[in-house]
């Protein structure tokens, strides 16, 4: 789970939200490079429905398949500046 929003702390907030919903988050941190406007979930192993479940838990509608078995995860999350965090 990578924070590409430029807003500090969002990766931790998203990680906590996913863990509360039963997802195993193996890594979170800041994304290298420029900030992104749009958040997305990437299906890494051909399980699009599982990636959609992650997107639903975070309110991210952009879900696509980008296979990458070297990452050893089912899905990757990239938070953009459109992700507001968890509203309480």
Helices and strands as residue ranges (DSSP letters): E 2-3, H 10-20, E 29-30, E 40-43, H 48-58, E 63-65, G 69-71, E 75-79
